């Protein structure tokens, strides 16, 4: 599964990547992680506040640090 984390590389963006990767790995899902810090690319993806997360190209979260439970809901 391709996970894209949108953000400037701040601590919250790094935590977001860690949380999403950890939840997917616990389910046995192989993760391809991409980090996007280009503001034009973020805007084009619909991310107006960071961190943003897309799973296989589908934007699932913006502007907050997701919980493990929220990541589980994205997979349902």
PDB file of N, CA, C, O and CB in Angstrom:
ATOM      1  N   UNK A   1       0.848  -1.172   0.000  1.00  0.00           N
ATOM      2  CA  UNK A   1       0.000   0.000   0.000  1.00  0.00           C
ATOM      3  C   UNK A   1       0.890   1.230   0.000  1.00  0.00           C
ATOM      4  O   UNK A   1       1.876   1.296   0.734  1.00  0.00           O
ATOM      5  CB  UNK A   1      -0.963   0.001   1.216  1.00  0.00           C
ATOM      6  N   UNK A   2       0.539   2.193  -0.820  1.00  0.00           N
ATOM      7  CA  UNK A   2       1.309   3.430  -0.875  1.00  0.00           C
ATOM      8  C   UNK A   2       0.707   4.438   0.103  1.00  0.00           C
ATOM      9  O   UNK A   2      -0.473   4.778   0.017  1.00  0.00           O
ATOM     10  CB  UNK A   2       1.334   4.008  -2.320  1.00  0.00           C
ATOM     11  N   UNK A   3       1.535   4.906   1.029  1.00  0.00           N
ATOM     12  CA  UNK A   3       1.139   5.900   2.014  1.00  0.00           C
ATOM     13  C   UNK A   3       1.887   7.186   1.688  1.00  0.00           C
ATOM     14  O   UNK A   3       3.115   7.194   1.606  1.00  0.00           O
ATOM     15  CB  UNK A   3       1.437   5.417   3.479  1.00  0.00           C
ATOM     16  N   UNK A   4       1.152   8.259   1.504  1.00  0.00           N
ATOM     17  CA  UNK A   4       1.760   9.560   1.253  1.00  0.00           C
ATOM     18  C   UNK A   4       1.477  10.463   2.438  1.00  0.00           C
ATOM     19  O   UNK A   4       0.322  10.671   2.808  1.00  0.00           O
ATOM     20  CB  UNK A   4       1.228  10.189  -0.065  1.00  0.00           C
ATOM     21  N   UNK A   5       2.541  11.003   3.038  1.00  0.00           N
ATOM     22  CA  UNK A   5       2.410  11.942   4.148  1.00  0.00           C
ATOM     23  C   UNK A   5       2.808  13.312   3.617  1.00  0.00           C
ATOM     24  O   UNK A   5       3.919  13.506   3.124  1.00  0.00           O
ATOM     25  CB  UNK A   5       3.297  11.518   5.387  1.00  0.00           C
ATOM     26  N   UNK A   6       1.884  14.255   3.728  1.00  0.00           N
ATOM     27  CA  UNK A   6       2.112  15.614   3.255  1.00  0.00           C
ATOM     28  C   UNK A   6       2.457  16.508   4.434  1.00  0.00           C
ATOM     29  O   UNK A   6       1.737  16.534   5.432  1.00  0.00           O
ATOM     30  CB  UNK A   6       0.876  16.153   2.504  1.00  0.00           C
ATOM     31  N   UNK A   7       3.556  17.241   4.320  1.00  0.00           N
ATOM     32  CA  UNK A   7       3.946  18.187   5.359  1.00  0.00           C
ATOM     33  C   UNK A   7       5.374  18.629   5.181  1.00  0.00           C
ATOM     34  O   UNK A   7       6.123  18.042   4.400  1.00  0.00           O
ATOM     35  CB  UNK A   7       3.762  17.581   6.733  1.00  0.00           C
ATOM     36  N   UNK A   8       5.762  19.682   5.915  1.00  0.00           N
ATOM     37  CA  UNK A   8       7.092  20.251   5.752  1.00  0.00           C
ATOM     38  C   UNK A   8       8.211  19.449   6.424  1.00  0.00           C
ATOM     39  O   UNK A   8       9.376  19.837   6.345  1.00  0.00           O
ATOM     40  CB  UNK A   8       7.097  21.634   6.288  1.00  0.00           C
ATOM     41  N   UNK A   9       7.877  18.355   7.073  1.00  0.00           N
ATOM     42  CA  UNK A   9       8.899  17.553   7.754  1.00  0.00           C
ATOM     43  C   UNK A   9       8.953  17.822   9.248  1.00  0.00           C
ATOM     44  O   UNK A   9       9.931  17.477   9.911  1.00  0.00           O
ATOM     45  CB  UNK A   9      10.255  17.821   7.148  1.00  0.00           C
ATOM     46  N   UNK A  10       7.917  18.428   9.769  1.00  0.00           N
ATOM     47  CA  UNK A  10       7.855  18.745  11.197  1.00  0.00           C
ATOM     48  C   UNK A  10       7.686  17.478  12.033  1.00  0.00           C
ATOM     49  O   UNK A  10       7.494  16.387  11.496  1.00  0.00           O
ATOM     50  CB  UNK A  10       6.701  19.721  11.478  1.00  0.00           C
ATOM     51  N   UNK A  11       7.760  17.637  13.341  1.00  0.00           N
ATOM     52  CA  UNK A  11       7.636  16.497  14.248  1.00  0.00           C
ATOM     53  C   UNK A  11       6.285  15.809  14.105  1.00  0.00           C
ATOM     54  O   UNK A  11       6.214  14.581  14.153  1.00  0.00           O
ATOM     55  CB  UNK A  11       7.838  16.947  15.688  1.00  0.00           C
ATOM     56  N   UNK A  12       5.211  16.576  13.930  1.00  0.00           N
ATOM     57  CA  UNK A  12       3.877  15.971  13.779  1.00  0.00           C
ATOM     58  C   UNK A  12       3.786  15.156  12.499  1.00  0.00           C
ATOM     59  O   UNK A  12       3.125  14.119  12.469  1.00  0.00           O
ATOM     60  CB  UNK A  12       2.790  17.055  13.783  1.00  0.00           C
ATOM     61  N   UNK A  13       4.441  15.615  11.449  1.00  0.00           N
ATOM     62  CA  UNK A  13       4.453  14.875  10.184  1.00  0.00           C
ATOM     63  C   UNK A  13       5.212  13.560  10.344  1.00  0.00           C
ATOM     64  O   UNK A  13       4.795  12.526   9.822  1.00  0.00           O
ATOM     65  CB  UNK A  13       5.088  15.727   9.062  1.00  0.00           C
ATOM     66  N   UNK A  14       6.313  13.608  11.058  1.00  0.00           N
ATOM     67  CA  UNK A  14       7.092  12.396  11.308  1.00  0.00           C
ATOM     68  C   UNK A  14       6.318  11.419  12.176  1.00  0.00           C
ATOM     69  O   UNK A  14       6.342  10.213  11.932  1.00  0.00           O
ATOM     70  CB  UNK A  14       8.423  12.741  11.971  1.00  0.00           C
ATOM     71  N   UNK A  15       5.624  11.941  13.199  1.00  0.00           N
ATOM     72  CA  UNK A  15       4.806  11.079  14.054  1.00  0.00           C
ATOM     73  C   UNK A  15       3.675  10.444  13.261  1.00  0.00           C
ATOM     74  O   UNK A  15       3.357   9.272  13.460  1.00  0.00           O
ATOM     75  CB  UNK A  15       4.239  11.874  15.234  1.00  0.00           C
ATOM     76  N   UNK A  16       3.072  11.203  12.373  1.00  0.00           N
ATOM     77  CA  UNK A  16       1.997  10.683  11.535  1.00  0.00           C
ATOM     78  C   UNK A  16       2.494   9.518  10.702  1.00  0.00           C
ATOM     79  O   UNK A  16       1.838   8.478  10.639  1.00  0.00           O
ATOM     80  CB  UNK A  16       1.435  11.782  10.629  1.00  0.00           C
ATOM     81  N   UNK A  17       3.636   9.676  10.068  1.00  0.00           N
ATOM     82  CA  UNK A  17       4.211   8.603   9.252  1.00  0.00           C
ATOM     83  C   UNK A  17       4.478   7.366  10.103  1.00  0.00           C
ATOM     84  O   UNK A  17       4.228   6.244   9.661  1.00  0.00           O
ATOM     85  CB  UNK A  17       5.514   9.075   8.575  1.00  0.00           C
ATOM     86  N   UNK A  18       4.984   7.561  11.318  1.00  0.00           N
ATOM     87  CA  UNK A  18       5.277   6.436  12.207  1.00  0.00           C
ATOM     88  C   UNK A  18       4.001   5.705  12.623  1.00  0.00           C
ATOM     89  O   UNK A  18       3.963   4.475  12.619  1.00  0.00           O
ATOM     90  CB  UNK A  18       6.027   6.925  13.449  1.00  0.00           C
ATOM     91  N   UNK A  19       2.965   6.448  12.978  1.00  0.00           N
ATOM     92  CA  UNK A  19       1.701   5.839  13.417  1.00  0.00           C
ATOM     93  C   UNK A  19       1.084   5.020  12.282  1.00  0.00           C
ATOM     94  O   UNK A  19       0.707   3.864  12.478  1.00  0.00           O
ATOM     95  CB  UNK A  19       0.704   6.931  13.896  1.00  0.00           C
ATOM     96  N   UNK A  20       0.986   5.615  11.111  1.00  0.00           N
ATOM     97  CA  UNK A  20       0.363   4.927   9.976  1.00  0.00           C
ATOM     98  C   UNK A  20       1.172   3.689   9.601  1.00  0.00           C
ATOM     99  O   UNK A  20       0.605   2.619   9.381  1.00  0.00           O
ATOM    100  CB  UNK A  20       0.241   5.876   8.761  1.00  0.00           C
ATOM    101  N   UNK A  21       2.477   3.830   9.529  1.00  0.00           N
ATOM    102  CA  UNK A  21       3.337   2.696   9.177  1.00  0.00           C
ATOM    103  C   UNK A  21       3.224   1.578  10.205  1.00  0.00           C
ATOM    104  O   UNK A  21       3.164   0.405   9.835  1.00  0.00           O
ATOM    105  CB  UNK A  21       4.794   3.148   9.056  1.00  0.00           C
ATOM    106  N   UNK A  22       3.195   1.923  11.487  1.00  0.00           N
ATOM    107  CA  UNK A  22       3.098   0.929  12.557  1.00  0.00           C
ATOM    108  C   UNK A  22       1.783   0.146  12.482  1.00  0.00           C
ATOM    109  O   UNK A  22       1.782  -1.077  12.620  1.00  0.00           O
ATOM    110  CB  UNK A  22       3.222   1.612  13.923  1.00  0.00           C
ATOM    111  N   UNK A  23       0.669   0.846  12.265  1.00  0.00           N
ATOM    112  CA  UNK A  23      -0.641   0.184  12.197  1.00  0.00           C
ATOM    113  C   UNK A  23      -0.703  -0.750  10.989  1.00  0.00           C
ATOM    114  O   UNK A  23      -1.169  -1.884  11.100  1.00  0.00           O
ATOM    115  CB  UNK A  23      -1.780   1.233  12.123  1.00  0.00           C
ATOM    116  N   UNK A  24      -0.236  -0.274   9.842  1.00  0.00           N
ATOM    117  CA  UNK A  24      -0.279  -1.110   8.644  1.00  0.00           C
ATOM    118  C   UNK A  24       0.642  -2.312   8.779  1.00  0.00           C
ATOM    119  O   UNK A  24       0.281  -3.416   8.371  1.00  0.00           O
ATOM    120  CB  UNK A  24       0.104  -0.294   7.412  1.00  0.00           C
ATOM    121  N   UNK A  25       1.823  -2.115   9.345  1.00  0.00           N
ATOM    122  CA  UNK A  25       2.760  -3.224   9.533  1.00  0.00           C
ATOM    123  C   UNK A  25       2.180  -4.269  10.488  1.00  0.00           C
ATOM    124  O   UNK A  25       2.391  -5.467  10.298  1.00  0.00           O
ATOM    125  CB  UNK A  25       4.110  -2.705  10.067  1.00  0.00           C
ATOM    126  N   UNK A  26       1.454  -3.821  11.509  1.00  0.00           N
ATOM    127  CA  UNK A  26       0.838  -4.752  12.458  1.00  0.00           C
ATOM    128  C   UNK A  26      -0.211  -5.623  11.772  1.00  0.00           C
ATOM    129  O   UNK A  26      -0.473  -6.743  12.208  1.00  0.00           O
ATOM    130  CB  UNK A  26       0.202  -3.983  13.625  1.00  0.00           C
ATOM    131  N   UNK A  27      -0.808  -5.109  10.702  1.00  0.00           N
ATOM    132  CA  UNK A  27      -1.776  -5.886   9.925  1.00  0.00           C
ATOM    133  C   UNK A  27      -1.107  -6.713   8.835  1.00  0.00           C
ATOM    134  O   UNK A  27      -1.775  -7.438   8.099  1.00  0.00           O
ATOM    135  CB  UNK A  27      -2.808  -4.962   9.304  1.00  0.00           C
ATOM    136  N   UNK A  28       0.210  -6.600   8.736  1.00  0.00           N
ATOM    137  CA  UNK A  28       0.936  -7.363   7.729  1.00  0.00           C
ATOM    138  C   UNK A  28       0.890  -6.730   6.345  1.00  0.00           C
ATOM    139  O   UNK A  28       1.141  -7.402   5.345  1.00  0.00           O
ATOM    140  CB  UNK A  28       0.387  -8.753   7.658  1.00  0.00           C
ATOM    141  N   UNK A  29       0.573  -5.458   6.284  1.00  0.00           N
ATOM    142  CA  UNK A  29       0.488  -4.749   5.015  1.00  0.00           C
ATOM    143  C   UNK A  29       1.841  -4.122   4.708  1.00  0.00           C
ATOM    144  O   UNK A  29       2.400  -3.400   5.533  1.00  0.00           O
ATOM    145  CB  UNK A  29      -0.629  -3.670   5.050  1.00  0.00           C
ATOM    146  N   UNK A  30       2.354  -4.397   3.536  1.00  0.00           N
ATOM    147  CA  UNK A  30       3.621  -3.821   3.111  1.00  0.00           C
ATOM    148  C   UNK A  30       3.384  -2.370   2.724  1.00  0.00           C
ATOM    149  O   UNK A  30       2.474  -2.059   1.955  1.00  0.00           O
ATOM    150  CB  UNK A  30       4.239  -4.623   1.927  1.00  0.00           C
ATOM    151  N   UNK A  31       4.214  -1.487   3.266  1.00  0.00           N
ATOM    152  CA  UNK A  31       4.021  -0.057   3.093  1.00  0.00           C
ATOM    153  C   UNK A  31       5.111   0.545   2.213  1.00  0.00           C
ATOM    154  O   UNK A  31       6.303   0.317   2.422  1.00  0.00           O
ATOM    155  CB  UNK A  31       3.995   0.638   4.447  1.00  0.00           C
ATOM    156  N   UNK A  32       4.674   1.316   1.229  1.00  0.00           N
ATOM    157  CA  UNK A  32       5.587   2.157   0.441  1.00  0.00           C
ATOM    158  C   UNK A  32       5.311   3.581   0.907  1.00  0.00           C
ATOM    159  O   UNK A  32       4.262   4.147   0.602  1.00  0.00           O
ATOM    160  CB  UNK A  32       5.372   1.987  -1.152  1.00  0.00           C
ATOM    161  N   UNK A  33       6.258   4.159   1.651  1.00  0.00           N
ATOM    162  CA  UNK A  33       6.063   5.480   2.250  1.00  0.00           C
ATOM    163  C   UNK A  33       6.649   6.570   1.363  1.00  0.00           C
ATOM    164  O   UNK A  33       7.798   6.490   0.926  1.00  0.00           O
ATOM    165  CB  UNK A  33       6.698   5.538   3.646  1.00  0.00           C
ATOM    166  N   UNK A  34       5.840   7.584   1.108  1.00  0.00           N
ATOM    167  CA  UNK A  34       6.278   8.748   0.341  1.00  0.00           C
ATOM    168  C   UNK A  34       6.003   9.979   1.189  1.00  0.00           C
ATOM    169  O   UNK A  34       4.918  10.127   1.751  1.00  0.00           O
ATOM    170  CB  UNK A  34       5.549   8.836  -1.054  1.00  0.00           C
ATOM    171  N   UNK A  35       6.992  10.864   1.277  1.00  0.00           N
ATOM    172  CA  UNK A  35       6.809  12.114   2.002  1.00  0.00           C
ATOM    173  C   UNK A  35       6.865  13.261   1.001  1.00  0.00           C
ATOM    174  O   UNK A  35       7.805  13.369   0.213  1.00  0.00           O
ATOM    175  CB  UNK A  35       7.889  12.287   3.119  1.00  0.00           C
ATOM    176  N   UNK A  36       5.845  14.114   1.043  1.00  0.00           N
ATOM    177  CA  UNK A  36       5.751  15.239   0.118  1.00  0.00           C
ATOM    178  C   UNK A  36       5.815  16.531   0.925  1.00  0.00           C
ATOM    179  O   UNK A  36       4.983  16.765   1.801  1.00  0.00           O
ATOM    180  CB  UNK A  36       4.437  15.171  -0.732  1.00  0.00           C
ATOM    181  N   UNK A  37       6.805  17.363   0.624  1.00  0.00           N
ATOM    182  CA  UNK A  37       6.952  18.629   1.345  1.00  0.00           C
ATOM    183  C   UNK A  37       6.793  19.848   0.442  1.00  0.00           C
ATOM    184  O   UNK A  37       6.889  20.982   0.912  1.00  0.00           O
ATOM    185  CB  UNK A  37       8.300  18.679   2.020  1.00  0.00           C
ATOM    186  N   UNK A  38       6.552  19.630  -0.834  1.00  0.00           N
ATOM    187  CA  UNK A  38       6.361  20.717  -1.784  1.00  0.00           C
ATOM    188  C   UNK A  38       4.953  21.293  -1.617  1.00  0.00           C
ATOM    189  O   UNK A  38       3.959  20.579  -1.743  1.00  0.00           O
ATOM    190  CB  UNK A  38       6.589  20.224  -3.241  1.00  0.00           C
ATOM    191  N   UNK A  39       4.888  22.592  -1.333  1.00  0.00           N
ATOM    192  CA  UNK A  39       3.595  23.213  -1.049  1.00  0.00           C
ATOM    193  C   UNK A  39       2.642  23.183  -2.237  1.00  0.00           C
ATOM    194  O   UNK A  39       1.434  23.041  -2.049  1.00  0.00           O
ATOM    195  CB  UNK A  39       3.802  24.635  -0.612  1.00  0.00           C
ATOM    196  N   UNK A  40       3.152  23.313  -3.439  1.00  0.00           N
ATOM    197  CA  UNK A  40       2.296  23.251  -4.626  1.00  0.00           C
ATOM    198  C   UNK A  40       1.700  21.853  -4.778  1.00  0.00           C
ATOM    199  O   UNK A  40       0.528  21.713  -5.129  1.00  0.00           O
ATOM    200  CB  UNK A  40       3.094  23.634  -5.894  1.00  0.00           C
ATOM    201  N   UNK A  41       2.504  20.818  -4.515  1.00  0.00           N
ATOM    202  CA  UNK A  41       2.011  19.441  -4.599  1.00  0.00           C
ATOM    203  C   UNK A  41       0.984  19.172  -3.506  1.00  0.00           C
ATOM    204  O   UNK A  41       0.004  18.462  -3.733  1.00  0.00           O
ATOM    205  CB  UNK A  41       3.176  18.441  -4.490  1.00  0.00           C
ATOM    206  N   UNK A  42       1.208  19.739  -2.318  1.00  0.00           N
ATOM    207  CA  UNK A  42       0.234  19.569  -1.232  1.00  0.00           C
ATOM    208  C   UNK A  42      -1.098  20.204  -1.601  1.00  0.00           C
ATOM    209  O   UNK A  42      -2.152  19.598  -1.413  1.00  0.00           O
ATOM    210  CB  UNK A  42       0.767  20.180   0.077  1.00  0.00           C
ATOM    211  N   UNK A  43      -1.050  21.427  -2.128  1.00  0.00           N
ATOM    212  CA  UNK A  43      -2.280  22.118  -2.522  1.00  0.00           C
ATOM    213  C   UNK A  43      -2.997  21.361  -3.635  1.00  0.00           C
ATOM    214  O   UNK A  43      -4.223  21.254  -3.623  1.00  0.00           O
ATOM    215  CB  UNK A  43      -1.970  23.553  -2.974  1.00  0.00           C
ATOM    216  N   UNK A  44      -2.244  20.839  -4.592  1.00  0.00           N
ATOM    217  CA  UNK A  44      -2.839  20.085  -5.696  1.00  0.00           C
ATOM    218  C   UNK A  44      -3.536  18.823  -5.196  1.00  0.00           C
ATOM    219  O   UNK A  44      -4.508  18.365  -5.797  1.00  0.00           O
ATOM    220  CB  UNK A  44      -1.769  19.717  -6.724  1.00  0.00           C
ATOM    221  N   UNK A  45      -3.036  18.263  -4.093  1.00  0.00           N
ATOM    222  CA  UNK A  45      -3.637  17.058  -3.519  1.00  0.00           C
ATOM    223  C   UNK A  45      -4.823  17.389  -2.614  1.00  0.00           C
ATOM    224  O   UNK A  45      -5.525  16.485  -2.161  1.00  0.00           O
ATOM    225  CB  UNK A  45      -2.590  16.275  -2.733  1.00  0.00           C
ATOM    226  N   UNK A  46      -5.051  18.669  -2.349  1.00  0.00           N
ATOM    227  CA  UNK A  46      -6.167  19.072  -1.495  1.00  0.00           C
ATOM    228  C   UNK A  46      -5.795  19.234  -0.039  1.00  0.00           C
ATOM    229  O   UNK A  46      -6.675  19.345   0.814  1.00  0.00           O
ATOM    230  CB  UNK A  46      -7.264  18.080  -1.604  1.00  0.00           C
ATOM    231  N   UNK A  47      -4.508  19.249   0.263  1.00  0.00           N
ATOM    232  CA  UNK A  47      -4.039  19.391   1.647  1.00  0.00           C
ATOM    233  C   UNK A  47      -3.844  20.875   1.932  1.00  0.00           C
ATOM    234  O   UNK A  47      -2.942  21.510   1.386  1.00  0.00           O
ATOM    235  CB  UNK A  47      -2.705  18.590   1.889  1.00  0.00           C
ATOM    236  N   UNK A  48      -4.701  21.419   2.795  1.00  0.00           N
ATOM    237  CA  UNK A  48      -4.603  22.837   3.146  1.00  0.00           C
ATOM    238  C   UNK A  48      -4.001  23.040   4.533  1.00  0.00           C
ATOM    239  O   UNK A  48      -3.594  24.150   4.877  1.00  0.00           O
ATOM    240  CB  UNK A  48      -5.977  23.488   3.083  1.00  0.00           C
ATOM    241  N   UNK A  49      -3.942  21.976   5.328  1.00  0.00           N
ATOM    242  CA  UNK A  49      -3.263  22.027   6.618  1.00  0.00           C
ATOM    243  C   UNK A  49      -2.583  20.683   6.825  1.00  0.00           C
ATOM    244  O   UNK A  49      -3.093  19.639   6.419  1.00  0.00           O
ATOM    245  CB  UNK A  49      -4.261  22.354   7.791  1.00  0.00           C
ATOM    246  N   UNK A  50      -1.427  20.732   7.463  1.00  0.00           N
ATOM    247  CA  UNK A  50      -0.620  19.522   7.617  1.00  0.00           C
ATOM    248  C   UNK A  50      -0.654  19.028   9.054  1.00  0.00           C
ATOM    249  O   UNK A  50      -0.961  19.802   9.960  1.00  0.00           O
ATOM    250  CB  UNK A  50       0.825  19.780   7.184  1.00  0.00           C
ATOM    251  N   UNK A  51      -0.352  17.783   9.278  1.00  0.00           N
ATOM    252  CA  UNK A  51       0.004  16.782   8.286  1.00  0.00           C
ATOM    253  C   UNK A  51      -1.214  16.261   7.535  1.00  0.00           C
ATOM    254  O   UNK A  51      -2.337  16.263   8.040  1.00  0.00           O
ATOM    255  CB  UNK A  51       0.728  15.636   8.948  1.00  0.00           C
ATOM    256  N   UNK A  52      -0.951  15.817   6.321  1.00  0.00           N
ATOM    257  CA  UNK A  52      -1.981  15.190   5.505  1.00  0.00           C
ATOM    258  C   UNK A  52      -1.564  13.770   5.181  1.00  0.00           C
ATOM    259  O   UNK A  52      -0.373  13.472   5.095  1.00  0.00           O
ATOM    260  CB  UNK A  52      -2.235  15.994   4.213  1.00  0.00           C
ATOM    261  N   UNK A  53      -2.536  12.896   5.000  1.00  0.00           N
ATOM    262  CA  UNK A  53      -2.247  11.493   4.701  1.00  0.00           C
ATOM    263  C   UNK A  53      -3.142  11.024   3.564  1.00  0.00           C
ATOM    264  O   UNK A  53      -4.347  11.271   3.556  1.00  0.00           O
ATOM    265  CB  UNK A  53      -2.447  10.603   5.957  1.00  0.00           C
ATOM    266  N   UNK A  54      -2.527  10.342   2.606  1.00  0.00           N
ATOM    267  CA  UNK A  54      -3.269   9.700   1.529  1.00  0.00           C
ATOM    268  C   UNK A  54      -2.872   8.228   1.494  1.00  0.00           C
ATOM    269  O   UNK A  54      -1.697   7.887   1.625  1.00  0.00           O
ATOM    270  CB  UNK A  54      -2.994  10.396   0.150  1.00  0.00           C
ATOM    271  N   UNK A  55      -3.859   7.367   1.317  1.00  0.00           N
ATOM    272  CA  UNK A  55      -3.622   5.934   1.167  1.00  0.00           C
ATOM    273  C   UNK A  55      -3.968   5.563  -0.268  1.00  0.00           C
ATOM    274  O   UNK A  55      -5.108   5.728  -0.704  1.00  0.00           O
ATOM    275  CB  UNK A  55      -4.465   5.093   2.198  1.00  0.00           C
ATOM    276  N   UNK A  56      -2.992   5.067  -0.987  1.00  0.00           N
ATOM    277  CA  UNK A  56      -3.170   4.714  -2.404  1.00  0.00           C
ATOM    278  C   UNK A  56      -3.835   5.841  -3.189  1.00  0.00           C
ATOM    279  O   UNK A  56      -4.713   5.604  -4.019  1.00  0.00           O
ATOM    280  CB  UNK A  56      -4.004   3.435  -2.531  1.00  0.00           C
ATOM    281  N   UNK A  57      -3.400   7.078  -2.912  1.00  0.00           N
ATOM    282  CA  UNK A  57      -3.892   8.233  -3.642  1.00  0.00           C
ATOM    283  C   UNK A  57      -5.179   8.848  -3.125  1.00  0.00           C
ATOM    284  O   UNK A  57      -5.619   9.873  -3.646  1.00  0.00           O
ATOM    285  CB  UNK A  57      -4.086   7.860  -5.025  1.00  0.00           C
ATOM    286  N   UNK A  58      -5.795   8.248  -2.111  1.00  0.00           N
ATOM    287  CA  UNK A  58      -7.060   8.760  -1.542  1.00  0.00           C
ATOM    288  C   UNK A  58      -6.748   9.523  -0.258  1.00  0.00           C
ATOM    289  O   UNK A  58      -6.264   8.932   0.707  1.00  0.00           O
ATOM    290  CB  UNK A  58      -8.078   7.589  -1.258  1.00  0.00           C
ATOM    291  N   UNK A  59      -7.020  10.829  -0.235  1.00  0.00           N
ATOM    292  CA  UNK A  59      -6.765  11.670   0.922  1.00  0.00           C
ATOM    293  C   UNK A  59      -7.703  11.261   2.051  1.00  0.00           C
ATOM    294  O   UNK A  59      -8.923  11.272   1.891  1.00  0.00           O
ATOM    295  CB  UNK A  59      -6.942  13.169   0.570  1.00  0.00           C
ATOM    296  N   UNK A  60      -7.115  10.896   3.209  1.00  0.00           N
ATOM    297  CA  UNK A  60      -7.930  10.406   4.319  1.00  0.00           C
ATOM    298  C   UNK A  60      -7.864  11.299   5.549  1.00  0.00           C
ATOM    299  O   UNK A  60      -8.718  11.192   6.429  1.00  0.00           O
ATOM    300  CB  UNK A  60      -7.501   9.018   4.689  1.00  0.00           C
ATOM    301  N   UNK A  61      -6.867  12.177   5.630  1.00  0.00           N
ATOM    302  CA  UNK A  61      -6.738  13.021   6.817  1.00  0.00           C
ATOM    303  C   UNK A  61      -5.922  14.256   6.496  1.00  0.00           C
ATOM    304  O   UNK A  61      -4.972  14.202   5.716  1.00  0.00           O
ATOM    305  CB  UNK A  61      -6.093  12.244   7.973  1.00  0.00           C
ATOM    306  N   UNK A  62      -6.304  15.380   7.109  1.00  0.00           N
ATOM    307  CA  UNK A  62      -5.509  16.601   7.014  1.00  0.00           C
ATOM    308  C   UNK A  62      -5.602  17.371   8.324  1.00  0.00           C
ATOM    309  O   UNK A  62      -6.632  17.367   9.000  1.00  0.00           O
ATOM    310  CB  UNK A  62      -5.981  17.481   5.827  1.00  0.00           C
ATOM    311  N   UNK A  63      -4.504  18.028   8.662  1.00  0.00           N
ATOM    312  CA  UNK A  63      -4.505  18.964   9.779  1.00  0.00           C
ATOM    313  C   UNK A  63      -4.489  18.398  11.179  1.00  0.00           C
ATOM    314  O   UNK A  63      -4.680  19.139  12.143  1.00  0.00           O
ATOM    315  CB  UNK A  63      -5.647  19.790   9.665  1.00  0.00           C
ATOM    316  N   UNK A  64      -4.265  17.094  11.319  1.00  0.00           N
ATOM    317  CA  UNK A  64      -4.232  16.553  12.680  1.00  0.00           C
ATOM    318  C   UNK A  64      -3.359  15.310  12.740  1.00  0.00           C
ATOM    319  O   UNK A  64      -3.071  14.678  11.724  1.00  0.00           O
ATOM    320  CB  UNK A  64      -5.653  16.226  13.170  1.00  0.00           C
ATOM    321  N   UNK A  65      -2.951  14.983  13.939  1.00  0.00           N
ATOM    322  CA  UNK A  65      -2.183  13.778  14.196  1.00  0.00           C
ATOM    323  C   UNK A  65      -3.186  12.632  14.372  1.00  0.00           C
ATOM    324  O   UNK A  65      -3.959  12.642  15.330  1.00  0.00           O
ATOM    325  CB  UNK A  65      -1.252  13.943  15.465  1.00  0.00           C
ATOM    326  N   UNK A  66      -3.187  11.654  13.473  1.00  0.00           N
ATOM    327  CA  UNK A  66      -4.183  10.583  13.581  1.00  0.00           C
ATOM    328  C   UNK A  66      -3.855   9.604  14.709  1.00  0.00           C
ATOM    329  O   UNK A  66      -2.695   9.409  15.071  1.00  0.00           O
ATOM    330  CB  UNK A  66      -4.282   9.830  12.259  1.00  0.00           C
ATOM    331  N   UNK A  67      -4.900   9.001  15.248  1.00  0.00           N
ATOM    332  CA  UNK A  67      -4.707   7.945  16.236  1.00  0.00           C
ATOM    333  C   UNK A  67      -4.654   6.606  15.514  1.00  0.00           C
ATOM    334  O   UNK A  67      -5.038   6.506  14.348  1.00  0.00           O
ATOM    335  CB  UNK A  67      -5.842   7.957  17.305  1.00  0.00           C
ATOM    336  N   UNK A  68      -4.180   5.584  16.205  1.00  0.00           N
ATOM    337  CA  UNK A  68      -4.144   4.246  15.615  1.00  0.00           C
ATOM    338  C   UNK A  68      -5.553   3.784  15.258  1.00  0.00           C
ATOM    339  O   UNK A  68      -5.748   3.112  14.245  1.00  0.00           O
ATOM    340  CB  UNK A  68      -3.483   3.244  16.582  1.00  0.00           C
ATOM    341  N   UNK A  69      -6.534   4.142  16.083  1.00  0.00           N
ATOM    342  CA  UNK A  69      -7.927   3.757  15.819  1.00  0.00           C
ATOM    343  C   UNK A  69      -8.440   4.409  14.538  1.00  0.00           C
ATOM    344  O   UNK A  69      -9.182   3.782  13.782  1.00  0.00           O
ATOM    345  CB  UNK A  69      -8.828   4.147  17.008  1.00  0.00           C
ATOM    346  N   UNK A  70      -8.056   5.656  14.286  1.00  0.00           N
ATOM    347  CA  UNK A  70      -8.474   6.327  13.060  1.00  0.00           C
ATOM    348  C   UNK A  70      -7.860   5.655  11.835  1.00  0.00           C
ATOM    349  O   UNK A  70      -8.524   5.497  10.811  1.00  0.00           O
ATOM    350  CB  UNK A  70      -8.084   7.809  13.103  1.00  0.00           C
ATOM    351  N   UNK A  71      -6.597   5.261  11.942  1.00  0.00           N
ATOM    352  CA  UNK A  71      -5.936   4.576  10.831  1.00  0.00           C
ATOM    353  C   UNK A  71      -6.656   3.265  10.545  1.00  0.00           C
ATOM    354  O   UNK A  71      -6.856   2.908   9.384  1.00  0.00           O
ATOM    355  CB  UNK A  71      -4.437   4.319  11.148  1.00  0.00           C
ATOM    356  N   UNK A  72      -7.043   2.557  11.578  1.00  0.00           N
ATOM    357  CA  UNK A  72      -7.798   1.300  11.398  1.00  0.00           C
ATOM    358  C   UNK A  72      -9.102   1.563  10.642  1.00  0.00           C
ATOM    359  O   UNK A  72      -9.493   0.772   9.783  1.00  0.00           O
ATOM    360  CB  UNK A  72      -8.103   0.639  12.776  1.00  0.00           C
ATOM    361  N   UNK A  73      -9.774   2.674  10.960  1.00  0.00           N
ATOM    362  CA  UNK A  73     -11.038   3.019  10.284  1.00  0.00           C
ATOM    363  C   UNK A  73     -10.801   3.314   8.806  1.00  0.00           C
ATOM    364  O   UNK A  73     -11.650   2.994   7.974  1.00  0.00           O
ATOM    365  CB  UNK A  73     -11.703   4.237  10.965  1.00  0.00           C
ATOM    366  N   UNK A  74      -9.672   3.913   8.467  1.00  0.00           N
ATOM    367  CA  UNK A  74      -9.372   4.206   7.066  1.00  0.00           C
ATOM    368  C   UNK A  74      -9.280   2.929   6.249  1.00  0.00           C
ATOM    369  O   UNK A  74      -9.557   2.932   5.049  1.00  0.00           O
ATOM    370  CB  UNK A  74      -8.070   4.996   6.950  1.00  0.00           C
ATOM    371  N   UNK A  75      -8.892   1.842   6.893  1.00  0.00           N
ATOM    372  CA  UNK A  75      -8.680   0.584   6.183  1.00  0.00           C
ATOM    373  C   UNK A  75      -9.981  -0.181   5.978  1.00  0.00           C
ATOM    374  O   UNK A  75     -10.040  -1.097   5.158  1.00  0.00           O
ATOM    375  CB  UNK A  75      -7.690  -0.281   6.939  1.00  0.00           C
ATOM    376  N   UNK A  76     -11.025   0.189   6.718  1.00  0.00           N
ATOM    377  CA  UNK A  76     -12.299  -0.523   6.627  1.00  0.00           C
ATOM    378  C   UNK A  76     -13.035  -0.209   5.343  1.00  0.00           C
ATOM    379  O   UNK A  76     -14.127  -0.729   5.114  1.00  0.00           O
ATOM    380  CB  UNK A  76     -13.173  -0.183   7.808  1.00  0.00           C
TER     381      UNK A  76
END
